[in-house]
Amino acid sequence: ISEKGLLERVYRDPGVVERTVGEVMDPPLPVVQEAAPLDEAFALLARGAPAVLAVRGERPVGVITKLDVLEYLSHHPRLGG
């Protein structure tokens, strides 16, 4: 559940606060393999995903946000980009 998503739902329908978590959950985060190129996570974030779940096989190992990508790029400038 994201703060933004919950706020939008409650604003439109105050009765949402009486519903179960399962009824108001956001869609699952998109998934990328841990070893995937940064471009894959960036593309998902650029299309509006609030975050991306990084996995090793089937096991979650981290969550990547836009801020994470910005932080990484500030320390690892891309050549020619």
HELIX and SHEET records of a PDB file:
HELIX    1   1 GLU A    3  ARG A   12  1                                  10    
HELIX    2   2 PRO A   14  GLU A   18  5                                   5    
HELIX    3   3 VAL A   21  VAL A   24  1                                   4    
HELIX    4   4 LEU A   38  ALA A   46  1                                   9    
HELIX    5   5 LYS A   66  HIS A   75  1                                  10    
SHEET    1   A 3 VAL A  31  GLN A  33  0                                        
SHEET    2   A 3 VAL A  52  ARG A  56  1                                        
SHEET    3   A 3 ARG A  59  ILE A  64 -1                                        
END                                                                             
